[in-house]
Amino acid sequence: MILVVGALHLDVIVNAPRLPALDETLLGHSVRYALGGKAGNQAAAAARMGAKVALAGRVGSDGFGDQLLADLALTRVDCSAVLRGTGASGMSVAIVRTDGEYGAVIVSGENLKIDAQDIEIPAETRILVLQNEISEKVNLDLASRARAAGLRVILNAAPARHLPKELLALTDLLVVNRGEAQALLDSPMPAGQAAEHLAGMGPLAVIVTLGHQGLVLCENGDLHPVAAQKVAMISAHGAGDGFIGALAAEWGRGASLLQAARFASAAAALHVSTPPDARARVGTAQVRALLAAAGSADRRVLPDQPLGL
């Protein structure tokens, strides 16, 4: 069992040629609505990769809340711990450029009312997944309870914000992208060095993801660069959450952290290269096929390649 705790948003995803400039009104190509929020995305991704998943969070009493609950009902995620409040549901607006890159704004709504005391950690849970879209207090409380129960804690420190030493000390795996890593450090540095510095702040292991350049894992003081699969990108929106869900699923099945990172990297490659309306059909079999197609060649990024933040 993987327990994911965090924000639920109804994503409003606009396709446009580029991000608008200040004071500019830009014509977009299309719009769609989707289940979102890091917790919702990560839980659904882990379930698609074969894990047994429970989700704890909050939605509001509005139409967005109705839509979020309907979308959650279509996943293989246990949503019995998703509570409904009287306020507005969380939502986000993402603008996706023609090249697949994007920018987004979130409005938290009911997510700000998540209370750790309302959340029970199921007895069969092996991994707890947290993010920074909910309060530091909730994350700290849940991580402390998880550590006391002998569970693994994955903290996806997104969006970037100051992380207390107490929370980092309770974290088994910290996952950040290059921008989040830079925000947590005092100065720019190569990705491998950043992973080492972050590991020195308390977590047992750190992954710094680098988009199409792959990732760097720091575990037990050793650096393990992993290259990304080469694919034609359609949209990067949600790729980080797909990575976290796949990582938790594979790690929970007993794979080593490095094996799980490689699996998750391939899952992210399939995510960005698959049309959004077909992503729900991508599962473990497709990820393993992509990994197998890479053959036995060394897919690691060499330490002297430019991995800079």
C-alpha positions in Angstrom: 0.0 0.0 0.0 1.1 3.5 -0.9 -0.5 6.4 0.9 -0.5 9.7 -0.9 -1.4 12.8 1.1 -1.7 16.2 -0.5 -3.6 18.6 -2.8 -6.3 17.9 -5.3 -6.9 20.5 -8.0 -9.1 20.6 -11.0 -6.6 21.4 -13.8 -7.6 23.9 -16.5 -5.1 23.2 -19.3 -4.8 25.7 -22.1 -2.8 25.1 -25.2 -1.2 28.2 -26.6 1.7 29.1 -28.9 3.6 30.5 -25.9 3.1 32.1 -22.5 1.6 35.6 -22.6 3.7 38.6 -21.9 2.6 41.1 -19.2 -0.6 42.9 -20.1 -1.0 40.7 -23.3 -4.1 38.8 -24.3 -3.1 35.7 -26.3 -5.2 33.5 -28.4 -5.1 29.8 -27.4 -5.7 26.7 -29.4 -7.8 24.5 -27.0 -8.7 23.9 -23.4 -9.4 20.8 -21.3 -10.2 20.0 -17.7 -8.5 17.2 -15.8 -7.9 15.7 -12.3 -4.9 17.3 -10.9 -3.0 18.4 -7.8 0.2 16.7 -7.1 -1.4 14.2 -4.7 -4.2 13.3 -7.2 -1.8 12.9 -10.1 0.8 10.9 -8.1 -1.8 8.6 -6.6 -3.4 7.9 -10.0 0.1 7.3 -11.6 1.1 4.9 -8.9 -2.2 3.0 -9.4 -1.6 2.8 -13.2 1.8 1.3 -12.4 0.1 -1.6 -10.5 0.4 -0.4 -6.9 -2.3 -0.5 -4.3 -2.9 3.2 -3.5 -4.8 5.2 -0.9 -5.3 9.0 -1.2 -6.1 11.5 1.6 -7.1 15.1 0.8 -10.0 17.5 0.5 -12.3 18.9 -2.2 -14.9 21.7 -1.9 -18.7 21.9 -2.2 -18.6 23.4 -5.7 -18.8 22.0 -9.2 -15.1 21.5 -9.3 -15.4 19.3 -6.3 -18.1 17.3 -8.1 -15.8 16.8 -11.0 -12.8 15.9 -8.9 -14.8 13.2 -7.1 -16.2 11.9 -10.4 -12.7 11.7 -11.9 -11.3 10.0 -8.7 -14.0 7.4 -9.0 -12.5 6.3 -12.4 -9.1 5.6 -10.9 -8.0 2.4 -9.0 -7.3 4.6 -5.9 -8.9 4.2 -2.5 -10.4 7.7 -2.0 -12.3 7.0 1.2 -10.1 9.5 3.0 -10.9 12.3 0.6 -13.0 14.7 2.6 -15.5 17.3 1.3 -15.5 20.7 2.8 -17.8 23.7 2.4 -15.3 26.0 0.6 -13.9 26.2 -2.9 -12.0 23.2 -4.4 -8.4 23.6 -5.3 -7.7 24.4 -9.0 -4.9 25.3 -11.3 -4.5 26.9 -14.7 -1.7 25.6 -16.9 -0.6 27.1 -20.2 1.1 24.5 -22.4 3.3 25.9 -25.2 3.6 24.3 -28.7 6.9 22.7 -27.7 5.2 20.9 -24.8 6.7 23.1 -22.0 4.3 24.8 -19.6 3.7 27.2 -16.8 1.0 27.0 -14.2 -0.7 28.8 -11.3 -2.5 27.0 -8.5 -5.3 28.2 -6.1 -5.3 25.9 -3.0 -8.9 26.3 -1.7 -9.9 23.4 0.6 -6.4 22.0 0.4 -5.3 24.6 3.0 -7.7 22.9 5.5 -6.1 19.5 5.4 -5.5 18.4 9.0 -3.2 15.5 9.8 -5.5 14.5 12.7 -8.2 13.6 10.1 -5.8 11.2 8.4 -5.2 7.6 9.5 -2.3 5.7 8.0 -3.6 2.3 6.9 -1.8 -0.6 8.7 -0.6 -2.1 5.4 1.0 1.1 4.2 4.7 0.7 3.2 5.3 4.1 1.6 4.0 7.6 2.4 4.2 10.2 -0.4 4.1 13.9 0.5 4.5 17.2 -1.4 4.7 20.9 -0.7 1.2 21.9 -1.8 -0.1 21.3 1.7 1.2 22.8 5.0 4.5 22.0 6.5 2.8 21.1 9.8 0.8 18.4 8.1 3.8 17.0 6.4 5.8 17.0 9.5 3.1 15.3 11.6 2.5 12.6 9.0 6.2 12.0 8.3 6.8 11.6 12.1 4.0 9.0 12.4 5.3 7.2 9.3 8.9 7.0 10.6 7.6 5.7 14.0 5.7 3.0 12.1 8.8 2.0 10.0 7.4 3.3 6.7 9.4 4.9 3.9 8.7 8.6 3.3 9.0 10.2 -0.1 8.9 14.0 -0.1 8.4 15.7 -3.4 9.5 19.2 -2.4 7.3 21.0 -5.0 6.5 23.8 -5.1 9.9 24.9 -3.6 9.9 26.3 -0.2 12.1 26.2 2.9 12.2 22.7 4.4 12.7 22.4 8.1 15.5 20.1 9.3 13.0 18.1 11.3 11.1 17.1 8.1 14.3 16.4 6.1 15.5 14.1 8.9 12.3 12.1 8.6 12.6 11.8 4.8 13.9 8.6 3.2 13.8 10.1 -0.3 13.7 13.7 -1.3 12.8 14.4 -5.0 13.2 17.8 -6.6 13.6 19.1 -10.1 16.5 21.4 -11.0 14.7 24.6 -10.2 13.5 23.3 -6.8 17.0 22.1 -6.0 18.4 25.6 -6.7 15.7 27.2 -4.5 16.8 25.0 -1.6 20.5 25.7 -2.0 22.5 28.9 -1.5 24.1 29.0 -4.9 23.9 27.4 -8.3 25.9 24.1 -8.8 26.0 21.1 -11.0 23.2 18.6 -10.4 25.4 15.9 -8.9 26.9 18.4 -6.4 23.4 19.7 -5.6 22.1 16.2 -4.9 25.1 15.6 -2.5 24.4 18.9 -0.7 20.7 18.2 -0.3 21.5 14.7 1.0 23.8 16.3 3.6 20.7 18.2 4.9 19.1 15.1 6.3 17.3 12.8 3.8 18.6 9.3 3.3 18.6 9.7 -0.5 18.0 12.5 -3.0 16.9 12.5 -6.7 17.3 15.7 -8.8 15.4 15.4 -12.0 16.6 17.1 -15.1 13.9 16.8 -17.7 15.3 15.5 -21.0 18.8 15.2 -19.4 17.6 12.5 -17.0 18.3 12.5 -13.3 20.9 12.1 -10.6 20.4 9.9 -7.6 22.5 10.4 -4.5 22.2 7.3 -2.2 24.6 6.4 0.6 27.0 9.0 -0.5 27.2 7.6 -4.1 26.0 9.4 -7.2 24.1 7.5 -9.8 23.3 9.5 -13.0 20.5 8.1 -15.2 19.8 9.3 -18.7 16.3 9.9 -20.0 14.8 7.9 -22.8 14.8 9.9 -26.1 11.2 10.5 -27.1 9.2 13.1 -29.0 7.6 15.3 -26.4 3.9 16.2 -26.7 3.4 17.9 -23.3 5.5 17.9 -20.1 2.5 18.8 -18.0 2.2 16.3 -15.1 5.4 14.5 -16.0 7.0 15.1 -12.6 3.9 13.6 -10.8 4.0 10.6 -13.2 7.6 10.1 -12.3 6.8 10.1 -8.5 3.9 7.7 -8.9 5.9 5.2 -10.9 8.9 5.6 -8.6 6.8 4.8 -5.5 5.1 1.8 -7.2 8.4 0.2 -8.3 10.2 0.9 -5.1 7.3 -0.5 -3.1 7.5 -3.7 -5.2 11.0 -4.3 -3.8 13.2 -2.8 -6.5 16.3 -1.0 -5.5 16.1 2.8 -5.5 18.3 3.0 -8.6 16.1 0.4 -10.4 13.0 2.3 -9.3 14.5 5.6 -10.6 15.2 4.1 -14.0 11.7 2.7 -14.2 10.2 6.1 -13.2 12.4 7.9 -15.8 11.0 5.6 -18.5 7.4 6.1 -17.2 8.0 9.9 -17.4 9.3 9.5 -21.0 6.1 7.7 -22.0 4.0 10.3 -20.2 5.5 13.3 -22.1 5.3 11.4 -25.5 1.7 10.1 -25.1 -1.4 12.2 -25.9 -3.0 13.3 -22.7 -6.3 11.4 -23.4 -4.3 8.2 -23.8 -2.1 8.4 -20.8 -4.4 6.4 -18.5 -3.8 3.4 -20.7 0.0 3.5 -20.2 1.0 0.9 -17.5 3.8 -1.2 -16.2 4.0 -3.4 -19.4 4.7 -0.4 -21.6 7.3 1.0 -19.2 9.2 -2.3 -19.1 9.0 -2.6 -22.9 10.6 0.8 -23.3 13.3 -0.2 -20.9 13.9 -3.4 -22.7 14.1 -1.6 -26.0 17.0 0.4 -24.7 19.0 -2.9 -24.6 22.0 -3.5 -22.4 23.9 -0.4 -23.4 25.0 1.8 -20.6 22.3 4.5 -20.3 23.9 6.5 -17.6 24.9 10.1 -17.9 28.6 10.4 -17.5 29.7 12.6 -14.6 31.5 15.1 -16.9 28.4 15.8 -19.0 26.7 19.2 -18.4 24.0 18.6 -15.8 24.1 22.1 -14.4 21.2 23.7 -12.7 
